[in-house]
Amino acid sequence: QLVAWMRPAGNGLGLLFFSLIYHFYQNTASQFLSRQRRANSLFEESKKGNLERECIEELCNKEEAREIFENHPETEYFYPKYVACLGSHRVGINSQDSDSAIPSDLRTCVTEISNQCTPYPCYKEGSESCVDGQASFTCVCKPGWKGLRCEDDIDECRDPEFPAGCNQKCQNIPGSFHCMCEDGYFINDNINCVDINECLLYPSICEEPAKCVNTPGMYECQCPPGFKYNFTSRTCNDVDECELNVCDGTCINTVGSYECHCDGRQGLRLAQDHRYCERIPVCVDLHDFKHPEMLYLGEQFAGLPVIYLRFRLPENTKFAAEFDFRTFDPEGVVLYAESSQDSWFMLGLRGGRIEVQFKNQHTFKVTSGGKAINDGQWHVISVDELESSISVKISKEAVMSINSPESLFTSVNGKLETKVYIAGLPNRTDNVIKPINPRLDGCIRGWNLMNQGASGVKEVIQEKKSKHCFVYVERGSFFTGEGLAYFNIDYSDSGSWNVDIKMNIRPSSSTGVIFALVHNNTVPLSVAVVTKEEEEANLQVFLDGVSVATLDSLMLCYPDQLTVQLNVTPTEIQITANSSIVSYMKSDALQEALERLNSTMQNPISTYIGGIPDVPLPATPVTAFYHGCMDITVNGQQLDFDEALSKHNSIKSHSCPPVSAPESHPDAPHLHRK
């Protein structure tokens, strides 16, 4: 057995000492110690020398190894391992049962020391080769791999340094990637996705009337507007746009479309975008100031009193009343007083003249006299009970002296208890001597009742603006845009029918219904002011909601009144006005509309002024209440809104605020807008 070891020498050369154990190795050992260095050939003087010849076939010292590697790091790495190989293979300490990692063959052992690529240090799947270096190695990676040993797969789908370039979907695989496409695309040049045109590939993919429209990645079966394609039934079905909240107001779905409606009865109209609602604009401002100490007598259409007062006075007290009074109304009750059901007094107006009715236990009378005072001017009215008569004066001038042999009212227990009702009649009072319409559109001020001054009245009317009067008024009927009036008018004419209307109008708002005929929730005929521009409007006639005639005039939405005449028969419609231009629907379509109207006019018809009732919104394009002044004559009869079957309380039957205040008029303090 040969045992070897090494000790470093001063000059860096290792000295080997061998101990001869067996005689058989004696000569070999002598030869090993006495080997002479061979002369180097030209090849051995090259850069790396000849490792095979110098260190395997022969033995080399550290200096000779340095000549082979020509660098210090690799020499320092090689030589200790080389000595270990010599110790193992020359001396024979390695055996087949050894767990040593040193190869059994000396050549293999020595060669692997200097070749860093043996054993193969790189990741086989990710590397192409290994490049041996100076005590190091370099792994050459295949495309798609990285890392010191090419052990890391490059995720081209995420790594910004190695982008895959797929324009849709990317799938990473070991050492590479795979580009994929969304549905409706095909792969081109392994990277880019191209849209499939299904409409060209499958010409019958959509059923008529739908048309195939190619879109990126898919296709659409495009139906006409207002319809949506059903791929199951292959049909175009109507879209209910109203479910999509397309309208600000009320939405009505129609076949293939929809309609937005705004309730004009709430002061709204459809905006120009045909979707949203907006306030109906005021086009003529009115001088609608009110006075808190002027009592309006026409507050309630029901004809009930607007104020009730109760006086308890000494039994010898005489009835007395004095107040300023103003009206254009020809008929109505100004004042009603009673001490019992059989003892009462009424002051009213009939034909514009003062009328007195009274009844007590002794007598009853109806008397009228004096000039007409329904001229819109203020008049001082006074009523005084004298010893044996009743005196009525207008502006201090006596117009009546009515004999009354006894006291007008009866006292009880030494007290005269009198109830005074201003304007209208109490509910239970229907037994006046001569029937009279109790409704009165008028005003009173400066009242003194039972010689008690304005006690009790002033406080009541100041609390409620609906009881206040306009400071200035002119003749006409005023519609506030809040309600309408209803009449029952017979339009029959010698076996046929005729609608003949004459009206003087001054609209204050640019949209509103003036006149309408209604039958079973339909509006066969209507006349309305319709907004044209912000401060302009025209007048239109509608038959079953379709405009058949349009009147354009600069006098609409203008401070002056416009006189309009309309005549409708089963075969003709004609509308005229001063300073206006009229256009009609085409003749054939107009005749068809008139035929439908003629059929409807054979049924009971209701007449509405100033608006339409609560009919479905699609029944007519204009539903707004009229706002402005008017007087109207239908088939020769001027309509008195006090005589209507019903009327909104806001409508002033016989007075209208002017556009501006009169130039000369006593100033009224404490004016305020209504």
C-alpha positions as CSV (number, residue, x, y, z in Angstrom):
1,Q,0.0,0.0,0.0
2,L,1.3,3.4,-1.0
3,V,0.4,6.3,1.3
4,A,1.1,9.7,0.0
5,W,0.7,13.2,1.5
6,M,1.9,16.6,0.6
7,R,3.5,19.5,2.4
8,P,3.8,22.9,0.9
9,A,7.4,24.0,0.0
10,G,8.7,27.4,0.3
11,N,8.8,27.9,-3.4
12,G,5.2,26.7,-3.7
13,L,6.1,23.2,-5.1
14,G,4.6,20.3,-3.4
15,L,7.0,17.5,-2.4
16,L,5.7,14.0,-2.4
17,F,7.0,11.5,0.0
18,F,6.4,7.9,-0.6
19,S,7.0,5.1,1.8
20,L,7.7,1.8,0.2
21,I,5.4,-0.8,1.7
22,Y,5.6,-3.6,-0.8
23,H,8.6,-4.5,-2.8
24,F,6.4,-4.8,-5.9
25,Y,6.0,-0.9,-6.0
26,Q,9.7,-0.1,-5.3
27,N,10.8,0.5,-8.8
28,T,7.7,2.4,-9.7
29,A,8.2,4.6,-6.8
30,S,11.8,5.2,-7.7
31,Q,10.8,6.2,-11.1
32,F,8.1,8.5,-9.9
33,L,10.6,10.4,-7.7
34,S,13.3,10.6,-10.3
35,R,11.1,11.7,-13.3
36,Q,12.7,14.4,-15.3
37,R,10.7,17.1,-16.9
38,R,10.4,16.6,-20.6
39,A,11.3,19.2,-23.0
40,N,8.2,21.2,-23.9
41,S,7.0,21.1,-27.4
42,L,5.7,24.1,-29.3
43,F,2.1,23.1,-28.4
44,E,2.9,22.8,-24.7
45,E,4.1,26.4,-24.8
46,S,0.7,27.5,-26.1
47,K,-1.7,29.4,-23.8
48,K,-3.3,26.4,-22.0
49,G,-0.5,23.8,-22.3
50,N,-1.3,20.2,-22.5
51,L,-3.2,19.0,-19.4
52,E,-3.4,15.4,-20.7
53,R,0.3,14.9,-21.2
54,E,1.7,17.0,-18.3
55,C,-0.7,16.1,-15.5
56,I,-2.2,12.7,-16.5
57,E,0.4,10.8,-18.5
58,E,3.0,12.5,-16.3
59,L,3.0,14.2,-13.0
60,C,2.9,18.0,-12.8
61,N,3.7,20.3,-10.0
62,K,1.8,23.6,-9.2
63,E,4.1,25.7,-11.3
64,E,3.6,23.5,-14.3
65,A,-0.1,23.6,-13.7
66,R,0.1,27.4,-13.7
67,E,1.9,27.3,-17.1
68,I,-1.0,25.2,-18.4
69,F,-3.9,27.5,-17.2
70,E,-1.9,30.7,-17.4
71,N,-4.0,32.3,-14.6
72,H,-3.9,32.2,-10.9
73,P,-7.6,31.5,-9.9
74,E,-7.9,28.5,-12.1
75,T,-4.5,27.1,-10.9
76,E,-5.5,27.6,-7.2
77,Y,-8.8,25.8,-8.0
78,F,-7.2,22.9,-9.9
79,Y,-4.1,21.9,-8.0
80,P,-5.6,20.9,-4.6
81,K,-8.1,18.7,-6.4
82,Y,-5.4,17.3,-8.7
83,V,-3.3,16.2,-5.7
84,A,-6.5,14.5,-4.3
85,C,-7.0,12.7,-7.6
86,L,-3.3,11.5,-7.5
87,G,-3.7,10.4,-3.9
88,S,-6.7,8.4,-4.8
89,H,-5.7,6.8,-8.1
90,R,-1.9,6.4,-7.8
91,V,-2.0,5.1,-4.3
92,G,-5.2,3.1,-4.8
93,I,-7.2,4.2,-1.8
94,N,-10.4,4.3,-3.9
95,S,-12.4,1.1,-4.2
96,Q,-15.7,0.1,-5.8
97,D,-17.4,0.2,-2.5
98,S,-16.3,3.7,-1.7
99,D,-18.8,6.5,-1.3
100,S,-16.2,9.0,-2.6
101,A,-17.4,11.3,-5.3
102,I,-14.0,11.1,-7.0
103,P,-14.3,9.1,-10.3
104,S,-12.5,5.8,-10.4
105,D,-10.5,6.7,-13.6
106,L,-7.6,9.1,-13.1
107,R,-8.0,10.7,-16.5
108,T,-11.7,11.3,-15.8
109,C,-10.9,12.6,-12.3
110,V,-8.3,15.1,-13.6
111,T,-10.2,16.2,-16.6
112,E,-13.3,17.0,-14.7
113,I,-11.3,19.3,-12.3
114,S,-10.5,21.8,-15.0
115,N,-13.7,21.5,-17.0
116,Q,-16.4,23.4,-15.0
117,C,-19.0,22.0,-17.3
118,T,-18.4,18.5,-16.1
119,P,-20.6,17.2,-14.6
120,Y,-23.1,19.3,-16.5
121,P,-24.2,22.0,-14.1
122,C,-26.9,23.7,-16.3
123,Y,-30.7,23.0,-16.3
124,K,-30.9,20.6,-19.2
125,E,-34.4,21.6,-20.4
126,G,-33.5,25.3,-20.3
127,S,-29.9,25.3,-21.6
128,E,-28.3,24.7,-25.0
129,S,-24.7,24.3,-23.8
130,C,-22.2,25.0,-21.1
131,V,-19.1,27.1,-21.6
132,D,-16.1,26.3,-19.4
133,G,-14.4,29.3,-17.8
134,Q,-11.7,30.2,-15.4
135,A,-12.8,28.3,-12.3
136,S,-16.4,29.0,-13.5
137,F,-18.9,28.1,-16.2
138,T,-21.5,29.8,-18.3
139,C,-24.8,28.2,-19.2
140,V,-26.1,29.2,-22.6
141,C,-29.9,29.3,-22.4
142,K,-32.4,28.2,-24.9
143,P,-34.9,30.9,-26.1
144,G,-37.5,31.3,-23.4
145,W,-35.2,30.5,-20.4
146,K,-33.1,32.6,-18.1
147,G,-31.1,32.3,-14.9
148,L,-27.5,31.3,-13.9
149,R,-28.2,27.7,-14.8
150,C,-31.1,28.4,-17.3
151,E,-33.4,27.1,-14.7
152,D,-36.0,29.9,-14.9
153,D,-38.8,29.9,-17.5
154,I,-39.4,33.4,-19.0
155,D,-43.1,34.3,-18.7
156,E,-43.3,36.2,-22.0
157,C,-47.0,37.0,-21.2
158,R,-46.0,39.1,-18.2
159,D,-42.2,39.9,-18.4
160,P,-41.8,43.4,-19.8
161,E,-38.2,42.6,-20.9
162,F,-39.4,39.7,-23.1
163,P,-42.9,40.6,-24.3
164,A,-44.7,38.0,-26.3
165,G,-46.5,40.5,-28.4
166,C,-49.9,38.8,-28.4
167,N,-52.7,41.3,-29.1
168,Q,-55.4,39.4,-27.2
169,K,-54.7,36.4,-25.0
170,C,-51.4,34.8,-24.0
171,Q,-50.6,31.4,-22.5
172,N,-47.2,30.8,-21.0
173,I,-45.6,27.4,-21.5
174,P,-42.1,26.1,-20.4
175,G,-39.6,27.9,-22.6
176,S,-42.1,29.5,-24.8
177,F,-45.7,31.0,-25.1
178,H,-48.8,30.6,-27.1
179,C,-51.0,33.4,-28.4
180,M,-54.8,32.8,-28.4
181,C,-57.8,34.7,-29.7
182,E,-61.2,35.6,-28.3
183,D,-64.3,34.2,-29.8
184,G,-65.0,35.7,-33.2
185,Y,-61.3,36.1,-34.1
186,F,-58.7,33.8,-35.8
187,I,-54.9,33.8,-35.2
188,N,-52.7,35.2,-37.9
189,D,-48.8,34.9,-37.9
190,N,-49.1,33.1,-34.6
191,I,-49.3,36.5,-32.8
192,N,-52.0,38.8,-34.1
193,C,-55.8,38.1,-34.0
194,V,-58.0,39.0,-36.9
195,D,-61.8,39.6,-36.7
196,I,-64.0,37.0,-38.4
197,N,-66.7,38.6,-40.6
198,E,-69.6,36.4,-39.8
199,C,-71.9,38.3,-42.1
200,L,-69.8,37.3,-45.1
201,L,-69.4,33.7,-43.9
202,Y,-73.1,33.2,-43.1
203,P,-75.2,35.5,-45.3
204,S,-78.5,34.2,-43.9
205,I,-77.5,34.4,-40.3
206,C,-80.1,37.2,-39.6
207,E,-83.8,37.0,-40.6
208,E,-85.4,39.9,-42.4
209,P,-86.1,42.7,-41.7
210,A,-83.0,42.5,-39.6
211,K,-79.6,43.2,-41.2
212,C,-76.3,41.6,-40.3
213,V,-73.7,44.1,-39.1
214,N,-70.2,42.8,-38.4
215,T,-68.7,44.0,-35.2
216,P,-65.3,43.3,-33.6
217,G,-65.3,39.7,-32.5
218,M,-69.0,39.1,-33.2
219,Y,-72.0,40.3,-35.2
220,E,-75.3,42.0,-34.7
221,C,-78.7,41.4,-36.2
222,Q,-79.8,45.0,-36.4
223,C,-83.5,45.6,-36.5
224,P,-85.3,48.9,-37.5
225,P,-85.2,51.6,-34.8
226,G,-87.5,50.7,-31.9
227,F,-87.1,46.9,-32.4
228,K,-84.7,44.3,-30.9
229,Y,-83.7,41.0,-32.5
230,N,-84.7,37.8,-30.8
231,F,-82.2,35.1,-31.6
232,T,-84.5,32.3,-30.5
233,S,-87.5,33.2,-32.6
234,R,-85.3,35.1,-35.2
235,T,-87.7,38.0,-35.3
236,C,-87.6,41.7,-34.6
237,N,-89.6,42.5,-31.5
238,D,-90.8,45.9,-30.2
239,V,-88.7,47.5,-27.5
240,D,-90.5,49.0,-24.6
241,E,-88.4,52.1,-24.2
242,C,-90.4,53.2,-21.2
243,E,-88.8,50.5,-19.1
244,L,-85.5,52.3,-19.8
245,N,-86.7,55.5,-18.1
246,V,-86.3,57.5,-21.3
247,C,-88.8,60.2,-20.3
248,D,-88.8,62.7,-17.5
249,G,-92.6,62.8,-17.4
250,T,-95.1,60.2,-18.6
251,C,-93.8,57.6,-21.2
252,I,-96.2,55.9,-23.6
253,N,-94.8,53.0,-25.5
254,T,-95.7,52.6,-29.2
255,V,-94.9,50.0,-31.8
256,G,-91.3,50.7,-32.8
257,S,-91.1,53.9,-30.8
258,Y,-92.3,55.8,-27.7
259,E,-93.8,59.2,-26.7
260,C,-92.9,61.4,-23.8
261,H,-95.7,63.5,-22.3
262,C,-95.6,66.2,-19.7
263,D,-98.7,67.0,-17.7
264,G,-99.6,70.6,-18.7
265,R,-102.1,70.6,-15.9
266,Q,-99.1,70.9,-13.6
267,G,-97.7,73.8,-15.6
268,L,-95.2,71.6,-17.6
269,R,-94.5,71.2,-21.2
270,L,-92.2,68.9,-23.2
271,A,-88.8,70.4,-23.9
272,Q,-87.2,70.5,-27.3
273,D,-85.3,67.3,-26.7
274,H,-88.7,65.6,-26.5
275,R,-87.6,63.8,-23.3
276,Y,-87.6,66.3,-20.4
277,C,-90.3,68.5,-18.9
278,E,-89.9,72.2,-18.3
279,R,-92.0,75.0,-16.9
280,I,-94.3,76.7,-19.3
281,P,-92.9,80.2,-19.7
282,V,-94.8,83.4,-19.1
283,C,-94.8,85.5,-22.2
284,V,-96.8,88.5,-20.9
285,D,-96.4,89.8,-17.4
286,L,-99.5,91.1,-15.7
287,H,-99.9,93.9,-13.1
288,D,-101.4,91.4,-10.7
289,F,-100.8,93.1,-7.4
290,K,-103.3,92.5,-4.6
291,H,-104.3,94.6,-1.6
292,P,-104.8,92.9,1.8
293,E,-107.7,95.2,2.8
294,M,-109.7,94.6,-0.4
295,L,-112.1,91.6,0.0
296,Y,-112.6,89.5,-3.0
297,L,-116.3,88.3,-3.2
298,G,-115.9,85.5,-5.8
299,E,-113.5,83.2,-3.8
300,Q,-115.8,80.2,-4.0
301,F,-117.7,79.0,-7.0
302,A,-120.2,77.2,-4.7
303,G,-121.7,80.7,-4.0
304,L,-121.2,80.3,-0.3
305,P,-120.4,83.4,1.8
306,V,-116.8,84.4,2.0
307,I,-117.2,85.9,5.5
308,Y,-119.7,85.3,8.3
309,L,-120.2,87.8,11.1
310,R,-122.5,87.7,14.2
311,F,-123.7,90.8,16.0
312,R,-125.4,90.9,19.4
313,L,-126.7,94.4,19.9
314,P,-129.5,96.2,21.9
315,E,-133.0,95.5,20.6
316,N,-133.5,99.0,19.3
317,T,-130.4,98.8,17.0
318,K,-131.2,99.5,13.4
319,F,-129.6,97.6,10.5
320,A,-126.8,99.6,8.8
321,A,-124.1,98.8,6.2
322,E,-121.7,100.9,4.2
323,F,-118.8,99.9,2.0
324,D,-117.0,100.6,-1.3
325,F,-117.9,98.2,-4.0
326,R,-116.4,97.4,-7.5
327,T,-117.5,94.9,-10.1
328,F,-117.9,94.1,-13.8
329,D,-120.3,91.2,-12.8
330,P,-124.0,91.8,-13.7
331,E,-125.5,89.5,-11.1
332,G,-124.7,88.2,-7.6
333,V,-125.3,88.5,-3.9
334,V,-123.3,91.3,-2.1
335,L,-124.7,90.9,1.4
336,Y,-127.2,88.7,3.2
337,A,-128.3,89.3,6.9
338,E,-130.8,87.5,9.1
339,S,-132.1,87.2,12.6
340,S,-134.1,84.1,11.9
341,Q,-135.2,82.0,8.9
342,D,-138.3,84.2,8.5
343,S,-136.6,87.5,9.0
344,W,-133.9,88.3,6.5
345,F,-132.5,90.9,4.1
346,M,-130.5,90.5,0.9
347,L,-128.6,93.1,-1.1
348,G,-127.6,92.0,-4.6
349,L,-127.1,92.9,-8.2
350,R,-129.1,92.0,-11.2
351,G,-128.5,93.3,-14.6
352,G,-125.8,95.5,-13.0
353,R,-128.4,97.4,-10.9
354,I,-129.0,97.2,-7.1
355,E,-131.6,94.7,-6.0
356,V,-133.0,94.4,-2.5
357,Q,-135.1,91.4,-1.2
358,F,-136.3,91.2,2.3
359,K,-138.8,89.3,4.4
360,N,-140.0,89.5,8.0
361,Q,-143.1,88.6,10.0
362,H,-145.0,91.5,8.5
363,T,-144.1,91.6,4.8
364,F,-141.7,90.6,2.0
365,K,-140.5,92.7,-1.0
366,V,-138.3,92.6,-4.1
367,T,-137.1,96.0,-5.3
368,S,-134.4,97.2,-7.7
369,G,-133.4,100.6,-8.9
370,G,-130.7,103.0,-9.7
371,K,-128.2,103.0,-12.6
372,A,-126.0,100.0,-13.5
373,I,-122.9,100.0,-11.4
374,N,-121.1,97.0,-12.9
375,D,-118.6,99.3,-14.7
376,G,-115.5,98.3,-12.8
377,Q,-115.4,101.6,-10.9
378,W,-115.5,102.0,-7.1
379,H,-119.0,103.0,-5.7
380,V,-120.0,103.8,-2.1
381,I,-123.0,101.6,-1.2
382,S,-124.9,102.4,1.9
383,V,-128.0,100.6,3.4
384,D,-129.8,102.1,6.4
385,E,-132.9,100.9,8.2
386,L,-134.9,104.0,9.2
387,E,-138.1,104.2,11.4
388,S,-140.5,103.0,8.7
389,S,-138.3,102.5,5.6
390,I,-135.0,101.1,4.2
391,S,-132.8,103.6,2.4
392,V,-130.2,102.5,-0.3
393,K,-127.7,105.0,-1.5
394,I,-125.0,104.9,-4.2
395,S,-122.3,107.4,-3.7
396,K,-124.4,109.2,-1.1
397,E,-127.2,109.5,-3.7
398,A,-130.5,107.8,-2.7
399,V,-131.6,105.2,-5.3
400,M,-134.2,103.4,-3.2
401,S,-136.5,104.0,-0.3
402,I,-138.5,100.9,0.6
403,N,-141.4,101.1,3.0
404,S,-141.0,98.8,6.0
405,P,-143.8,99.3,8.6
406,E,-142.0,97.4,11.4
407,S,-138.4,96.6,12.4
408,L,-136.5,94.7,9.7
409,F,-135.3,92.1,12.3
410,T,-136.9,90.7,15.4
411,S,-135.2,91.0,18.8
412,V,-135.2,88.2,21.4
413,N,-135.0,88.8,25.2
414,G,-134.2,92.5,24.6
415,K,-131.3,91.7,22.3
416,L,-131.0,92.0,18.5
417,E,-128.9,89.0,17.3
418,T,-128.0,89.5,13.6
419,K,-126.0,87.2,11.4
420,V,-124.3,88.9,8.4
421,Y,-123.0,87.0,5.4
422,I,-120.8,88.8,2.9
423,A,-121.1,87.6,-0.7
424,G,-123.2,84.5,-1.4
425,L,-126.0,82.8,0.5
426,P,-125.8,80.4,3.4
427,N,-126.1,76.7,2.5
428,R,-129.7,76.3,3.7
429,T,-130.9,79.5,2.1
430,D,-132.7,78.6,-1.1
431,N,-136.0,80.3,-0.4
432,V,-135.2,83.8,-1.6
433,I,-138.2,85.5,-3.1
434,K,-136.7,85.8,-6.6
435,P,-134.0,83.3,-7.6
436,I,-130.6,84.9,-8.1
437,N,-127.2,83.5,-8.9
438,P,-125.3,84.1,-5.7
439,R,-121.8,84.1,-7.3
440,L,-120.4,87.5,-7.6
441,D,-116.9,88.5,-9.0
442,G,-116.4,91.8,-7.2
443,C,-114.6,93.6,-4.4
444,I,-115.4,95.6,-1.3
445,R,-113.3,97.8,0.9
446,G,-113.8,100.4,3.6
447,W,-116.7,98.5,5.2
448,N,-118.7,99.6,8.2
449,L,-121.3,97.0,9.3
450,M,-123.9,97.7,12.0
451,N,-122.0,100.9,12.8
452,Q,-119.3,98.7,14.3
453,G,-116.6,99.8,11.8
454,A,-114.4,97.1,10.1
455,S,-114.3,95.0,13.3
456,G,-113.7,91.3,12.6
457,V,-113.5,91.6,8.8
458,K,-110.1,93.2,8.3
459,E,-108.3,90.5,10.4
460,V,-110.0,87.6,8.5
461,I,-109.1,88.7,5.0
462,Q,-105.5,89.7,5.8
463,E,-104.8,86.1,6.8
464,K,-105.7,84.6,3.5
465,K,-104.4,85.9,0.1
466,S,-107.2,84.1,-1.8
467,K,-109.6,86.7,-0.2
468,H,-107.5,89.6,-1.5
469,C,-108.6,91.6,-4.6
470,F,-106.5,92.8,-7.5
471,V,-105.8,96.5,-7.1
472,Y,-106.5,97.1,-10.8
473,V,-108.8,95.1,-13.1
474,E,-110.3,95.4,-16.5
475,R,-113.3,93.6,-18.2
476,G,-112.8,90.0,-19.1
477,S,-112.4,86.5,-17.5
478,F,-109.0,85.7,-16.0
479,F,-107.6,82.1,-16.0
480,T,-104.7,81.6,-13.7
481,G,-103.4,78.4,-15.3
482,E,-104.8,76.3,-12.5
483,G,-108.1,75.1,-13.6
484,L,-111.0,75.1,-16.1
485,A,-114.8,75.6,-16.5
486,Y,-117.3,73.1,-17.7
487,F,-120.4,73.8,-19.8
488,N,-123.1,71.7,-21.4
489,I,-123.7,73.3,-24.8
490,D,-125.9,72.0,-27.6
491,Y,-124.2,72.2,-31.0
492,S,-127.1,70.7,-33.1
493,D,-128.1,72.8,-36.0
494,S,-131.1,71.8,-38.3
495,G,-130.3,68.1,-38.3
496,S,-126.6,68.7,-38.4
497,W,-124.1,70.5,-36.0
498,N,-122.1,73.6,-36.0
499,V,-119.4,74.9,-33.7
500,D,-119.0,78.7,-34.0
501,I,-116.7,80.5,-31.6
502,K,-115.7,84.1,-31.2
503,M,-113.1,84.9,-28.6
504,N,-111.0,87.8,-27.5
505,I,-107.8,86.4,-25.9
506,R,-104.6,87.7,-24.3
507,P,-102.5,84.8,-23.3
508,S,-100.0,85.4,-20.5
509,S,-98.3,81.9,-20.9
510,S,-97.3,80.5,-24.2
511,T,-99.1,77.2,-23.9
512,G,-102.6,76.4,-22.8
513,V,-106.0,75.0,-23.9
514,I,-108.6,77.6,-24.6
515,F,-111.5,75.5,-25.8
516,A,-112.1,71.7,-25.9
517,L,-114.8,69.2,-26.7
518,V,-114.5,65.9,-24.8
519,H,-116.2,62.6,-25.4
520,N,-115.4,59.4,-23.5
521,N,-111.8,60.3,-22.6
522,T,-111.1,61.6,-26.1
523,V,-110.7,65.1,-27.3
524,P,-112.3,65.3,-30.8
525,L,-111.8,69.1,-31.0
526,S,-109.6,71.6,-29.2
527,V,-108.1,75.0,-29.6
528,A,-104.8,75.8,-27.8
529,V,-102.0,78.3,-27.6
530,V,-98.8,76.5,-28.4
531,T,-95.3,77.6,-27.7
532,K,-93.4,78.5,-30.8
533,E,-90.3,80.1,-29.3
534,E,-89.4,81.4,-25.9
535,E,-91.7,84.4,-26.1
536,E,-93.7,83.5,-29.2
537,A,-96.7,81.2,-29.7
538,N,-99.3,80.3,-32.3
539,L,-102.8,79.1,-32.1
540,Q,-103.6,75.6,-33.3
541,V,-106.8,73.6,-33.9
542,F,-106.6,69.9,-33.1
543,L,-108.9,67.2,-34.3
544,D,-108.4,64.0,-32.3
545,G,-105.0,65.3,-31.2
546,V,-103.8,66.1,-34.7
547,S,-103.1,69.7,-35.6
548,V,-105.3,70.6,-38.6
549,A,-105.0,74.4,-38.6
550,T,-102.3,76.8,-37.4
551,L,-102.8,80.6,-36.9
552,D,-99.6,82.6,-36.6
553,S,-100.0,86.2,-35.3
554,L,-97.8,88.7,-33.6
555,M,-100.7,89.6,-31.4
556,L,-100.3,86.3,-29.4
557,C,-98.2,86.8,-26.3
558,Y,-98.7,90.5,-26.8
559,P,-100.2,93.1,-24.4
560,D,-103.2,93.7,-26.7
561,Q,-106.0,91.2,-27.2
562,L,-106.4,89.1,-30.3
563,T,-109.9,88.5,-31.7
564,V,-110.3,85.0,-33.2
565,Q,-113.2,83.4,-35.0
566,L,-113.5,79.7,-35.5
567,N,-116.2,77.8,-37.4
568,V,-116.3,74.0,-37.7
569,T,-118.9,72.1,-39.6
570,P,-119.0,68.4,-40.7
571,T,-117.3,69.5,-44.0
572,E,-115.3,72.6,-43.3
573,I,-113.0,74.3,-40.7
574,Q,-112.2,77.9,-40.9
575,I,-110.2,80.1,-38.5
576,T,-109.5,83.8,-38.9
577,A,-108.0,86.6,-36.8
578,N,-106.7,90.1,-37.3
579,S,-103.0,90.5,-38.4
580,S,-102.5,86.7,-38.8
581,I,-101.5,84.0,-41.2
582,V,-103.4,80.7,-41.3
583,S,-102.3,77.3,-42.7
584,Y,-104.3,74.1,-42.9
585,M,-103.7,70.4,-43.2
586,K,-103.8,68.9,-46.7
587,S,-107.3,68.7,-48.0
588,D,-107.6,64.9,-48.1
589,A,-106.3,64.4,-44.6
590,L,-108.4,67.3,-43.3
591,Q,-111.6,65.8,-44.8
592,E,-110.8,62.4,-43.2
593,A,-110.4,64.2,-39.8
594,L,-113.6,66.0,-40.2
595,E,-115.5,62.8,-41.0
596,R,-114.2,61.3,-37.7
597,L,-115.3,64.5,-35.9
598,N,-118.7,64.3,-37.5
599,S,-119.1,60.7,-36.3
600,T,-118.1,61.8,-32.7
601,M,-120.5,64.8,-32.7
602,Q,-123.5,62.4,-33.0
603,N,-122.8,61.6,-29.3
604,P,-123.1,63.6,-26.1
605,I,-120.3,66.2,-26.0
606,S,-118.9,68.1,-23.0
607,T,-117.5,71.6,-23.4
608,Y,-114.5,72.8,-21.4
609,I,-113.0,76.3,-21.4
610,G,-109.5,76.9,-20.2
611,G,-108.3,73.3,-20.2
612,I,-109.2,69.7,-20.5
613,P,-110.3,67.3,-17.7
614,D,-108.4,64.3,-16.5
615,V,-108.2,62.4,-19.8
616,P,-105.2,60.2,-20.7
617,L,-102.3,62.4,-21.8
618,P,-102.0,60.9,-25.3
619,A,-105.6,62.1,-26.1
620,T,-104.3,65.5,-27.0
621,P,-100.8,67.0,-27.4
622,V,-101.7,70.1,-25.2
623,T,-103.0,69.6,-21.7
624,A,-101.9,72.8,-20.0
625,F,-104.6,75.0,-18.4
626,Y,-104.9,78.4,-20.1
627,H,-103.3,81.3,-18.4
628,G,-104.5,84.7,-19.4
629,C,-107.6,86.8,-20.1
630,M,-110.4,86.0,-22.5
631,D,-114.1,86.4,-23.3
632,I,-115.7,83.8,-25.4
633,T,-118.9,83.5,-27.3
634,V,-120.1,80.0,-28.4
635,N,-122.8,79.7,-31.0
636,G,-124.0,83.2,-30.4
637,Q,-124.0,83.0,-26.6
638,Q,-121.4,84.8,-24.5
639,L,-120.3,82.5,-21.8
640,D,-120.7,83.7,-18.2
641,F,-118.4,81.6,-16.1
642,D,-120.7,82.2,-13.1
643,E,-123.2,80.1,-15.0
644,A,-120.9,77.2,-15.7
645,L,-121.8,73.7,-14.4
646,S,-118.4,73.8,-12.6
647,K,-115.5,76.2,-12.4
648,H,-112.2,76.2,-10.7
649,N,-112.2,78.7,-7.8
650,S,-109.1,80.4,-9.3
651,I,-111.0,81.6,-12.4
652,K,-112.1,85.2,-12.2
653,S,-115.4,85.3,-14.1
654,H,-115.7,89.0,-14.8
655,S,-112.3,90.7,-14.0
656,C,-108.8,90.4,-15.3
657,P,-105.6,92.1,-14.1
658,P,-104.2,94.5,-16.7
659,V,-100.7,94.4,-18.3
660,S,-99.9,97.7,-16.6
661,A,-101.5,100.0,-14.0
662,P,-103.7,102.8,-15.2
663,E,-101.8,106.1,-15.5
664,S,-104.1,108.0,-13.1
665,H,-105.3,106.1,-10.1
666,P,-105.1,106.6,-6.4
667,D,-102.1,104.8,-5.0
668,A,-103.0,101.8,-3.0
669,P,-100.6,101.0,-0.1
670,H,-99.3,97.6,0.9
671,L,-99.5,96.1,-2.6
672,H,-98.2,92.6,-3.1
673,R,-98.0,90.0,-5.8
674,K,-100.6,87.3,-5.8
